[in-house]
Amino acid sequence: VTEYLTWSPKIDCGFTFPLTAHTHSPRPSSSEKPFAPACWISKTFVSRTGEMYTYVMNGLHEDLKKVMLHIETSKITDWFQGQSSVKMLCSGCAYSTTDDEPYMSLSLPIPTKNQRFVKVMVIKFQPRDSPVVYGVRVSKSGTVSDLKESLKQATQCSNFKIVEVYQDREWELKDSQEMQTIAKDDVIWAYEKDLSGSAAASILDRDLEPTMHPSTKREVIDPPMDLLECFRHYTAREVCRGDQQWHCPRCDELKDATKKTTFQTFPEILVVQLPRFQRQEVFEEKLPVQIIYPTLLDLSEFNGDSYNLFGAVIHLGDEGSGQYSALAKSPLDDQWYRYDDGQCEIVDEQAVISKDMQKDVCMLFYKRNLAVVTEKTGVPQRLRSMSRTTSISKFSAYAPPKTNLKVASLGKAKEM
């Protein structure tokens, strides 16, 4: 990683790496351009771990690849690459296609409730009434009009003028404006209107202490979810309609279709990405859903083997700020460590899978447990899948990682 970042020093990925004087470019000196543009890694989004992983793995593959039978392969693809198949079925003519898609990591969806919690300060028409802050639930795909309906039910008022307070000014929000354009921390006020349509007088220049309604404590909280549930949503049948329509080759036009993803093979090292940040219209939202991930992941439900957890990436903070830390299990002493900038500390395994970690985890690293095989064949899924694949180079190139080290003491090793 250090070599690739040294070779492409203009990359701004939000991380700081300690580069040494002995680092060198893995590319020939005659090459002036990196294997991917430096601007490919976006600094717009907070969730950059997935981009960094893809960037580095692509670069390592390019340097280590070899071509056999017109197929590119490397130790990176041997260890990290799996394969899935995607079947598309046209709802008009029933024409279907199935495409094989390799993957270096799995970006699993995080299912959440389609509701968001919004706090709104309501200013009654009568000036003697103090403002009251209400908490209401609105559909994530809803509009300001839906927000008004929720406020009517909570306050028993008939109509409102909704404004956003920004830079000491009030900006009226139209009924058709989508809730996705309103960030979690935006200041929203609602002025009650009388029967004639006149709104309450502005209180922007008044110093008032609002009352907090009990509804402000009833936030929408998604229940904890098992990691396998994310796998199930990834492979669930999906209906593609609207702007997600599929171009049917037989109909030769965009049509509604169903999409079904299945796993063909799992890699030796399975990397799981959990996209914590969802892009809305003008902002990002972090999903604080607790994902219960095990230290031993059983994928027999998807015709896979068991995997041992050996690493995780955690994002601490919200969508606007925060930092990443890493958890890794050392193969030398079988101990878990936590890495946070320049700090490194030993952590207990129970701390690795604690509730706090499960709410902020964004990447998981698993390695196939070769000691656990399926009851049917007694052969690891990796070898079973290779016996069926058409990529001969994949089978011949496969071998478990070798090591020339033996443990001498904690954190130290010497050559055999």
N, C-alpha and C positions, 0 to 999 in steps of 0.2 A: 504493500500500500504506500509506504514511504517513497519507494522508487518511482511509482507512477505519478504521485503528486509532485515529486521533485521535477520530473520530466515535463509536467504540465503545470507550471507554477502559477498560471493565471486563473486557475480554477478557484472560484469563491463558493465554497460549499457550506460555510457556516461552522467549520471545524478548524482546530489548530493542531498541527502535527509537529512534533519535535524532530526537525530535519537535522541530520548530522553531516559533517564534512565528507564522510565516506560514501554518501549515497551517490548513485550514478544512474544514468538513463538506461533503461532496458532496450532502448531503440538505437539503431546506428546513428552516429553523429551527423550523417548526411541528411537524416530525416528532420524536417522542421515542423511538421504538423503532427499532432497527436492522433491516435486511432479514432478519437471522437472529439468534436469541437469542445473547447474549454467551457463554452457557454451552454453546453448541453445540460450540465448540472445547474438546475434553477436555484436561485437564491430568493425566489418569490415565496416559496412554500416552506413551512416549518418542517414538514415531514420529508427530510432529505436522506434518511438512512437508506431507503430503497434505491434511490438514484445513485448514491455512492456505491452501494453493493453492486449494482448492475454495471456501472462504469468500470470498476476495478476488475470484476470477473470477465467482462468483455475484453479488457486489455490483456489480462493474463492468458486468456484463451488464444488471442491473436498471436502472442509471443510463443506459446507452447504448442500450437496446433500442428498437425501433420495430416496429409491427405492420403487416404487409402480407399481405392475403388471409387474415386470421385467424391468421397465423403470426408468432410473436415472433422477431426476429432482431436482431443487433447485430454490430459489428466483432469482438467476442469470439467469437461463434459462427462468424462467417465465417472466422476464422483458426485457432481452436482446436478446433472441433467436428467430429468424425467420426461415422460410423454403422456399427454392426454389426447382425447379425441372429442371433437365437437360435431354434433349432428344438427343440421338445420332442416326443418320441415315446413314447407310452404302451406299455409292454411287455405290457399285458393285452389291449387292443382294437386296438392299432396306430393309434390316433387321433393326429394330429400338428397342431401349431400353429407358426407362425413369426411372431415379433414383431421389429420394428425397434427398436433401442435406440441413441439418440445417446450420445456420450461426449465429455467434455472432457479426459480423460486416461485412459490405460490402466494398470490395476493388474495387472501380470503376475505369475503365480505363480513362486516360486523352488523348483523341484523339489529335494528333498533325500532322503537316505537315511532310512528309517524306523527308525533306531537312534539311541540316545544313549549317551554315555560317562559312567559313574558310578564315582567313587572311593569305596571302602568300606574302613574299617579293621576287620580281622578279629581278634577276641580269642579265642584258643584256650582250650579247657577247662582245660588244664594251666596253672597260674599261672606256671610257670617259663618258658613260651614267651612271647617278646616279641610285641606286636601287629604285624601286617603289613598294609600298605595295598595293596589290589588295585584294578586297573582292569578293569571288566567292561562289556560291551555289552548293552543291554536295549532291547527295542522301545519306541518312544515311546508306543505305545498299550497297553503292558503293565502289569502290576501288581507289587506287592512279591513275590508268589509267583514271578513270572518272574525277579526279581532274585535270589531265593534259589537258583533253578535255575542261574543263571549263576555264582553264587558256589560252588556245589557242584562244577561242572566246573573252576573255577579253583583250588580249594583242596583238593579230594578229601575234603571234610568232608560229613557226612550231613545235618545240620540246623542252622538258625540262628534266633536271635531278632534281628530287625532293629529298631534304635532310631535316632531322630533326637536329636541333642544340641542343645538350645536353652536359653539362659539358665541354664546350669549344671544342667540337668535332662535326664533321659533319657525320651523319649516313644516307647513301643513302636508300631511300625507294623504294622497288620493285613495279612494276606496279600491281601485284596481291595482294598487301597488302590491307586489308580492312580498310575503313575509321573509323570503330568502334574502331580500335586500336590507333587512333590519338585523344588525349584529346583536349579539347577546348583551353587550355593554352599552348599547345606545340608550339614551335617556328619552323615554316616551311619556308624554302627557296626554290626557284626554279631557277636553273641556265639554261640560254638559251643555246641551242646547235646549232652549225652551220650545214651546209649541210653534212660535213664529219662526223658528230656525236661527234665532240669535244665540251666539255662544257666550259663555261666561267670560267676564273680563279677564284679560291677561294678568298673570301673577308673576311674570318674569322679573319684574323689578321689586317684588315684595319678598321679605324675609320671613317665610312661614315654615313651621315645623310640621311635616305631614304625619298622619297617624298610619301605623302599619296594620293592615287587615290580616287576620289569621290565614287567609288564603295564600299569603306570600311564602308560607312555609311548606306548601304542598307542591313541591317541584316534581316534574316528571322524571322518575328514576327507572332506568332500565334494569331488569333483574339480571343477576349473574348468568353467564352463558358458558357452556362447556366448549372447548376448542373443537371437538368433533361436530358440534352443531354448526360451526362455521364451515367445516368441510361439507356438511349436508346441504347447506345453502349454496355452496359453490357448485355442487352437482345437481341441484334441483332444476326441474324443468322451468324454463323461463319463456314468457311470451314477449315477443318483440313487436311493438306497434308504435305508432306515432313517428317521432324522429328516430326511432330505433328499428324501423322496418328493414327487412332484408331484401336484397335484389335477387329475385328468383331467376335462374338461367332459363327456365322453360317459359315462364310468363314474360320474361324480359322487361320487368318493371319492379318497383318496390312493392312488397307485399307483407302483410302480417305473417309472422312465422313463430314457431316454437324452437327453442334452443336447448340442447341437452349436452352437458359435459360429463365425460367419464374418464377415469384414470386408467391408462394402459400400463405404465410402469412408474415406480417411485425410485428416486436416486439413492445412492449410498448415503449422501448427506442431504437432508431435507431442510430447506430454508423456507420459513413461513413468514410472510409479511402480513401485518394487521394494520390496515390503513386507518389510523386514528383520526386523521384530518380529512374532512369532507369540504370540498369547494362549493360555496354558495355563489350567489350572483356577484357580490362585491367583497366577500370575506370568507374566512375559513372557520370551521367549527370543529373542535376536538370532541371525540366521543369517549366519555369516561366510563365506558361499559367494562365491567369486570369480566375478563376472559379467563376461565379456569383452565389452565394448561398443566398437564401432568409431567412428571419427570420420566415416565415410561408411557409413550404414546402408542396405542394399539390401533393399527389401521386395517385390521382384518375385515372390517365392514366394507372396505373399498378394495379388497383383494390385495392388501399390502401387508407388510411385516410390522414388527414392533420397533420403536425407535427410542433411544435414550437422549434426553435433553443434555446439551453441553454448553449452551450459550444463549444469551438473551440481550436485547437492547431495550432500554427503558427511557421514555421521555418524561421528564419531570417539569411540570408547569402547565400552562394553558396554550391556546392557539396563538397567542400574541407574543409569548416569551417562554423561556425555559431552557433546559439543556438535556443532553443525552448522557447516560451512563451505561456501562456494559457489565454483564454478569457472565463469567466463564468458569468452566470446571477444568482444572489442570489435569492432564494425563499423567503427570509425574507423581503427585501425592493424592489424587482423587479428591481434592478440596476445591470448594467454590470460592471465587474471589470477585470482588466488586471493584471496577475501575471507574473513577470519576475525575476527569482531568488528570492532575498529577498525583492523585491519591489512589492508593490500592489497599484494600483491607479484606481479611478473611470473613466470609459470611456463612451462616448455617444454611443447610439445604432448605429448611422450612421457611427461612427468610426469602429465598429465591422464588418460592411459589406462594408468598404471602398475598393478602388482599391488596395491599398497597401496590405491589409489583404488578399484580394482575390487572389493575385499573389503568396502568400506564405502559404496559408492554407493547412494543410495536414491531419487534422481530424476534423470532425463535429459531434456534439452530438445533437440529436433531441428527443423530447418527444411527444408522441401522444397527440393531442389536442382533448380531449373528448367532448369539447363543439361543435366541428364541426363534423357532421356526414353526411353520404352520403344521397342524396335526395331519392334514391330508397327504402332503408330499414329503415333509421333512426336509424341504429344500428352500433356502431363502428366496423371497420373491424376486430379488435382483437377478439371480441366476435363471429362474424360471422364465422371466420376461425376456432375457437375452437369448434363450433358446428359440424364441418365437420371432425375434426381430430380424429384419432383412439387412441390418447393418452389421456385416461380418467384422468390420474393424472394431466395433463396440465390444464384441465378445472377446476378440483376441487381445484387445488393449486393457481389458479389465484385470485388475489385481488389487488386493487390499493395500493400503499405504504401508510402506516399510519404514523401519526406523533403525538407526545404528547407535541408539542411545540406551543406556541403562541408568537407573536411578542410583545416585551416589549418596545424596542427602536431600533434604527439602529444598526445592528450587534449584538444585545443581545436578549436572549430569556429566558423564564423560564418555568418550568413544569406547566401543567394545574392541 
